[in-house]
Amino acid sequence: MHSKLLKQKQPDNQVIAHQFLTQSLQIYQDLDLQKQAGEISMILGNV
């Protein structure tokens, strides 16, 4: 089992970070938290 896990390709950390930030942005927008949404948008622009 461990060897199978080691053989699987793990996503790039930058891809994971981008997905996390995109999901966070959507949550903040849904909750109408504009300040936080703006901060996440700025971070995404730099990733």
PDB file of N, CA, C and O in Angstrom:
ATOM      1  N   MET A   1       0.825  -1.189   0.000  1.00  0.00           N
ATOM      2  CA  MET A   1       0.000   0.000   0.000  1.00  0.00           C
ATOM      3  C   MET A   1       0.871   1.255   0.000  1.00  0.00           C
ATOM      4  O   MET A   1       0.605   2.199  -0.745  1.00  0.00           O
ATOM      5  N   HIS A   2       1.907   1.265   0.832  1.00  0.00           N
ATOM      6  CA  HIS A   2       2.764   2.446   0.888  1.00  0.00           C
ATOM      7  C   HIS A   2       3.469   2.686  -0.438  1.00  0.00           C
ATOM      8  O   HIS A   2       3.604   3.830  -0.872  1.00  0.00           O
ATOM      9  N   SER A   3       3.918   1.618  -1.082  1.00  0.00           N
ATOM     10  CA  SER A   3       4.606   1.802  -2.357  1.00  0.00           C
ATOM     11  C   SER A   3       3.654   2.351  -3.408  1.00  0.00           C
ATOM     12  O   SER A   3       4.063   3.128  -4.272  1.00  0.00           O
ATOM     13  N   LYS A   4       2.390   1.954  -3.342  1.00  0.00           N
ATOM     14  CA  LYS A   4       1.401   2.491  -4.280  1.00  0.00           C
ATOM     15  C   LYS A   4       1.227   3.991  -4.054  1.00  0.00           C
ATOM     16  O   LYS A   4       1.136   4.762  -5.009  1.00  0.00           O
ATOM     17  N   LEU A   5       1.183   4.398  -2.795  1.00  0.00           N
ATOM     18  CA  LEU A   5       1.052   5.815  -2.486  1.00  0.00           C
ATOM     19  C   LEU A   5       2.271   6.601  -2.946  1.00  0.00           C
ATOM     20  O   LEU A   5       2.145   7.725  -3.431  1.00  0.00           O
ATOM     21  N   LEU A   6       3.448   6.010  -2.792  1.00  0.00           N
ATOM     22  CA  LEU A   6       4.668   6.695  -3.210  1.00  0.00           C
ATOM     23  C   LEU A   6       4.741   6.855  -4.718  1.00  0.00           C
ATOM     24  O   LEU A   6       5.321   7.822  -5.213  1.00  0.00           O
ATOM     25  N   LYS A   7       4.157   5.913  -5.454  1.00  0.00           N
ATOM     26  CA  LYS A   7       4.209   5.970  -6.911  1.00  0.00           C
ATOM     27  C   LYS A   7       3.231   6.987  -7.486  1.00  0.00           C
ATOM     28  O   LYS A   7       3.412   7.456  -8.610  1.00  0.00           O
ATOM     29  N   GLN A   8       2.198   7.331  -6.723  1.00  0.00           N
ATOM     30  CA  GLN A   8       1.225   8.301  -7.206  1.00  0.00           C
ATOM     31  C   GLN A   8       1.875   9.680  -7.249  1.00  0.00           C
ATOM     32  O   GLN A   8       2.615  10.060  -6.341  1.00  0.00           O
ATOM     33  N   LYS A   9       1.591  10.417  -8.306  1.00  0.00           N
ATOM     34  CA  LYS A   9       2.130  11.771  -8.411  1.00  0.00           C
ATOM     35  C   LYS A   9       1.327  12.693  -7.509  1.00  0.00           C
ATOM     36  O   LYS A   9       0.096  12.694  -7.531  1.00  0.00           O
ATOM     37  N   GLN A  10       2.041  13.472  -6.721  1.00  0.00           N
ATOM     38  CA  GLN A  10       1.381  14.432  -5.854  1.00  0.00           C
ATOM     39  C   GLN A  10       1.325  15.770  -6.574  1.00  0.00           C
ATOM     40  O   GLN A  10       2.286  16.162  -7.235  1.00  0.00           O
ATOM     41  N   PRO A  11       0.193  16.480  -6.448  1.00  0.00           N
ATOM     42  CA  PRO A  11       0.073  17.773  -7.118  1.00  0.00           C
ATOM     43  C   PRO A  11       1.130  18.757  -6.626  1.00  0.00           C
ATOM     44  O   PRO A  11       1.596  18.674  -5.490  1.00  0.00           O
ATOM     45  N   ASP A  12       1.487  19.657  -7.473  1.00  0.00           N
ATOM     46  CA  ASP A  12       2.443  20.707  -7.141  1.00  0.00           C
ATOM     47  C   ASP A  12       1.876  21.594  -6.032  1.00  0.00           C
ATOM     48  O   ASP A  12       0.682  21.892  -6.021  1.00  0.00           O
ATOM     49  N   ASN A  13       2.725  22.010  -5.113  1.00  0.00           N
ATOM     50  CA  ASN A  13       2.271  22.846  -3.995  1.00  0.00           C
ATOM     51  C   ASN A  13       1.613  24.134  -4.463  1.00  0.00           C
ATOM     52  O   ASN A  13       0.664  24.606  -3.838  1.00  0.00           O
ATOM     53  N   GLN A  14       2.104  24.705  -5.551  1.00  0.00           N
ATOM     54  CA  GLN A  14       1.520  25.941  -6.058  1.00  0.00           C
ATOM     55  C   GLN A  14       0.093  25.695  -6.545  1.00  0.00           C
ATOM     56  O   GLN A  14      -0.776  26.550  -6.376  1.00  0.00           O
ATOM     57  N   VAL A  15      -0.147  24.539  -7.142  1.00  0.00           N
ATOM     58  CA  VAL A  15      -1.493  24.193  -7.604  1.00  0.00           C
ATOM     59  C   VAL A  15      -2.424  24.049  -6.403  1.00  0.00           C
ATOM     60  O   VAL A  15      -3.556  24.533  -6.424  1.00  0.00           O
ATOM     61  N   ILE A  16      -1.941  23.383  -5.363  1.00  0.00           N
ATOM     62  CA  ILE A  16      -2.743  23.205  -4.147  1.00  0.00           C
ATOM     63  C   ILE A  16      -3.063  24.563  -3.526  1.00  0.00           C
ATOM     64  O   ILE A  16      -4.201  24.812  -3.126  1.00  0.00           O
ATOM     65  N   ALA A  17      -2.071  25.432  -3.446  1.00  0.00           N
ATOM     66  CA  ALA A  17      -2.278  26.762  -2.870  1.00  0.00           C
ATOM     67  C   ALA A  17      -3.293  27.546  -3.687  1.00  0.00           C
ATOM     68  O   ALA A  17      -4.163  28.210  -3.123  1.00  0.00           O
ATOM     69  N   HIS A  18      -3.192  27.475  -4.999  1.00  0.00           N
ATOM     70  CA  HIS A  18      -4.124  28.199  -5.868  1.00  0.00           C
ATOM     71  C   HIS A  18      -5.549  27.685  -5.673  1.00  0.00           C
ATOM     72  O   HIS A  18      -6.488  28.476  -5.592  1.00  0.00           O
ATOM     73  N   GLN A  19      -5.711  26.374  -5.597  1.00  0.00           N
ATOM     74  CA  GLN A  19      -7.041  25.799  -5.379  1.00  0.00           C
ATOM     75  C   GLN A  19      -7.610  26.239  -4.031  1.00  0.00           C
ATOM     76  O   GLN A  19      -8.784  26.594  -3.934  1.00  0.00           O
ATOM     77  N   PHE A  20      -6.775  26.215  -2.994  1.00  0.00           N
ATOM     78  CA  PHE A  20      -7.216  26.628  -1.664  1.00  0.00           C
ATOM     79  C   PHE A  20      -7.646  28.091  -1.667  1.00  0.00           C
ATOM     80  O   PHE A  20      -8.696  28.438  -1.126  1.00  0.00           O
ATOM     81  N   LEU A  21      -6.830  28.943  -2.280  1.00  0.00           N
ATOM     82  CA  LEU A  21      -7.151  30.366  -2.310  1.00  0.00           C
ATOM     83  C   LEU A  21      -8.401  30.641  -3.134  1.00  0.00           C
ATOM     84  O   LEU A  21      -9.208  31.497  -2.771  1.00  0.00           O
ATOM     85  N   THR A  22      -8.566  29.926  -4.233  1.00  0.00           N
ATOM     86  CA  THR A  22      -9.759  30.097  -5.066  1.00  0.00           C
ATOM     87  C   THR A  22     -11.013  29.698  -4.291  1.00  0.00           C
ATOM     88  O   THR A  22     -12.034  30.383  -4.356  1.00  0.00           O
ATOM     89  N   GLN A  23     -10.931  28.594  -3.563  1.00  0.00           N
ATOM     90  CA  GLN A  23     -12.072  28.161  -2.753  1.00  0.00           C
ATOM     91  C   GLN A  23     -12.345  29.153  -1.623  1.00  0.00           C
ATOM     92  O   GLN A  23     -13.501  29.445  -1.316  1.00  0.00           O
ATOM     93  N   SER A  24     -11.289  29.665  -1.012  1.00  0.00           N
ATOM     94  CA  SER A  24     -11.451  30.659   0.052  1.00  0.00           C
ATOM     95  C   SER A  24     -12.112  31.917  -0.491  1.00  0.00           C
ATOM     96  O   SER A  24     -13.000  32.483   0.147  1.00  0.00           O
ATOM     97  N   LEU A  25     -11.681  32.350  -1.661  1.00  0.00           N
ATOM     98  CA  LEU A  25     -12.261  33.534  -2.286  1.00  0.00           C
ATOM     99  C   LEU A  25     -13.752  33.340  -2.505  1.00  0.00           C
ATOM    100  O   LEU A  25     -14.541  34.240  -2.219  1.00  0.00           O
ATOM    101  N   GLN A  26     -14.143  32.190  -3.003  1.00  0.00           N
ATOM    102  CA  GLN A  26     -15.558  31.910  -3.246  1.00  0.00           C
ATOM    103  C   GLN A  26     -16.355  31.942  -1.941  1.00  0.00           C
ATOM    104  O   GLN A  26     -17.457  32.488  -1.897  1.00  0.00           O
ATOM    105  N   ILE A  27     -15.803  31.366  -0.894  1.00  0.00           N
ATOM    106  CA  ILE A  27     -16.485  31.366   0.408  1.00  0.00           C
ATOM    107  C   ILE A  27     -16.650  32.794   0.920  1.00  0.00           C
ATOM    108  O   ILE A  27     -17.732  33.170   1.372  1.00  0.00           O
ATOM    109  N   TYR A  28     -15.589  33.587   0.852  1.00  0.00           N
ATOM    110  CA  TYR A  28     -15.663  34.969   1.324  1.00  0.00           C
ATOM    111  C   TYR A  28     -16.681  35.767   0.517  1.00  0.00           C
ATOM    112  O   TYR A  28     -17.422  36.572   1.081  1.00  0.00           O
ATOM    113  N   GLN A  29     -16.725  35.554  -0.798  1.00  0.00           N
ATOM    114  CA  GLN A  29     -17.703  36.257  -1.624  1.00  0.00           C
ATOM    115  C   GLN A  29     -19.121  35.816  -1.274  1.00  0.00           C
ATOM    116  O   GLN A  29     -20.029  36.643  -1.199  1.00  0.00           O
ATOM    117  N   ASP A  30     -19.311  34.522  -1.060  1.00  0.00           N
ATOM    118  CA  ASP A  30     -20.630  34.008  -0.695  1.00  0.00           C
ATOM    119  C   ASP A  30     -21.106  34.577   0.640  1.00  0.00           C
ATOM    120  O   ASP A  30     -22.297  34.824   0.828  1.00  0.00           O
ATOM    121  N   LEU A  31     -20.170  34.782   1.562  1.00  0.00           N
ATOM    122  CA  LEU A  31     -20.506  35.322   2.879  1.00  0.00           C
ATOM    123  C   LEU A  31     -20.491  36.849   2.893  1.00  0.00           C
ATOM    124  O   LEU A  31     -20.692  37.469   3.938  1.00  0.00           O
ATOM    125  N   ASP A  32     -20.253  37.450   1.730  1.00  0.00           N
ATOM    126  CA  ASP A  32     -20.201  38.903   1.571  1.00  0.00           C
ATOM    127  C   ASP A  32     -19.134  39.528   2.464  1.00  0.00           C
ATOM    128  O   ASP A  32     -19.356  40.568   3.084  1.00  0.00           O
ATOM    129  N   LEU A  33     -17.986  38.885   2.517  1.00  0.00           N
ATOM    130  CA  LEU A  33     -16.839  39.404   3.263  1.00  0.00           C
ATOM    131  C   LEU A  33     -15.877  40.040   2.256  1.00  0.00           C
ATOM    132  O   LEU A  33     -14.868  39.445   1.877  1.00  0.00           O
ATOM    133  N   GLN A  34     -16.210  41.251   1.836  1.00  0.00           N
ATOM    134  CA  GLN A  34     -15.488  41.894   0.744  1.00  0.00           C
ATOM    135  C   GLN A  34     -14.027  42.184   1.066  1.00  0.00           C
ATOM    136  O   GLN A  34     -13.168  42.051   0.194  1.00  0.00           O
ATOM    137  N   LYS A  35     -13.731  42.577   2.303  1.00  0.00           N
ATOM    138  CA  LYS A  35     -12.339  42.880   2.653  1.00  0.00           C
ATOM    139  C   LYS A  35     -11.473  41.639   2.479  1.00  0.00           C
ATOM    140  O   LYS A  35     -10.402  41.702   1.875  1.00  0.00           O
ATOM    141  N   GLN A  36     -11.942  40.504   3.012  1.00  0.00           N
ATOM    142  CA  GLN A  36     -11.185  39.265   2.908  1.00  0.00           C
ATOM    143  C   GLN A  36     -11.115  38.798   1.455  1.00  0.00           C
ATOM    144  O   GLN A  36     -10.080  38.301   1.012  1.00  0.00           O
ATOM    145  N   ALA A  37     -12.202  38.955   0.720  1.00  0.00           N
ATOM    146  CA  ALA A  37     -12.214  38.561  -0.689  1.00  0.00           C
ATOM    147  C   ALA A  37     -11.195  39.385  -1.472  1.00  0.00           C
ATOM    148  O   ALA A  37     -10.511  38.857  -2.349  1.00  0.00           O
ATOM    149  N   GLY A  38     -11.093  40.674  -1.161  1.00  0.00           N
ATOM    150  CA  GLY A  38     -10.113  41.524  -1.819  1.00  0.00           C
ATOM    151  C   GLY A  38      -8.686  41.099  -1.513  1.00  0.00           C
ATOM    152  O   GLY A  38      -7.823  41.120  -2.391  1.00  0.00           O
ATOM    153  N   GLU A  39      -8.441  40.713  -0.264  1.00  0.00           N
ATOM    154  CA  GLU A  39      -7.102  40.256   0.116  1.00  0.00           C
ATOM    155  C   GLU A  39      -6.733  38.977  -0.629  1.00  0.00           C
ATOM    156  O   GLU A  39      -5.606  38.837  -1.106  1.00  0.00           O
ATOM    157  N   ILE A  40      -7.672  38.050  -0.730  1.00  0.00           N
ATOM    158  CA  ILE A  40      -7.417  36.793  -1.436  1.00  0.00           C
ATOM    159  C   ILE A  40      -7.196  37.063  -2.920  1.00  0.00           C
ATOM    160  O   ILE A  40      -6.323  36.454  -3.538  1.00  0.00           O
ATOM    161  N   SER A  41      -7.975  37.967  -3.491  1.00  0.00           N
ATOM    162  CA  SER A  41      -7.790  38.308  -4.907  1.00  0.00           C
ATOM    163  C   SER A  41      -6.388  38.849  -5.162  1.00  0.00           C
ATOM    164  O   SER A  41      -5.766  38.525  -6.174  1.00  0.00           O
ATOM    165  N   MET A  42      -5.891  39.675  -4.242  1.00  0.00           N
ATOM    166  CA  MET A  42      -4.539  40.214  -4.394  1.00  0.00           C
ATOM    167  C   MET A  42      -3.504  39.098  -4.312  1.00  0.00           C
ATOM    168  O   MET A  42      -2.545  39.082  -5.083  1.00  0.00           O
ATOM    169  N   ILE A  43      -3.694  38.162  -3.379  1.00  0.00           N
ATOM    170  CA  ILE A  43      -2.760  37.039  -3.244  1.00  0.00           C
ATOM    171  C   ILE A  43      -2.783  36.185  -4.504  1.00  0.00           C
ATOM    172  O   ILE A  43      -1.733  35.781  -5.004  1.00  0.00           O
ATOM    173  N   LEU A  44      -3.986  35.908  -5.019  1.00  0.00           N
ATOM    174  CA  LEU A  44      -4.095  35.095  -6.233  1.00  0.00           C
ATOM    175  C   LEU A  44      -3.400  35.765  -7.415  1.00  0.00           C
ATOM    176  O   LEU A  44      -2.861  35.084  -8.288  1.00  0.00           O
ATOM    177  N   GLY A  45      -3.411  37.080  -7.445  1.00  0.00           N
ATOM    178  CA  GLY A  45      -2.734  37.799  -8.510  1.00  0.00           C
ATOM    179  C   GLY A  45      -1.226  37.636  -8.466  1.00  0.00           C
ATOM    180  O   GLY A  45      -0.544  37.833  -9.472  1.00  0.00           O
ATOM    181  N   ASN A  46      -0.707  37.275  -7.302  1.00  0.00           N
ATOM    182  CA  ASN A  46       0.736  37.109  -7.135  1.00  0.00           C
ATOM    183  C   ASN A  46       1.186  35.662  -7.214  1.00  0.00           C
ATOM    184  O   ASN A  46       2.386  35.390  -7.198  1.00  0.00           O
ATOM    185  N   VAL A  47       0.243  34.726  -7.299  1.00  0.00           N
ATOM    186  CA  VAL A  47       0.600  33.296  -7.321  1.00  0.00           C
ATOM    187  C   VAL A  47       0.863  32.858  -8.735  1.00  0.00           C
ATOM    188  O   VAL A  47       1.178  31.692  -8.971  1.00  0.00           O
TER     189      VAL A  47
END
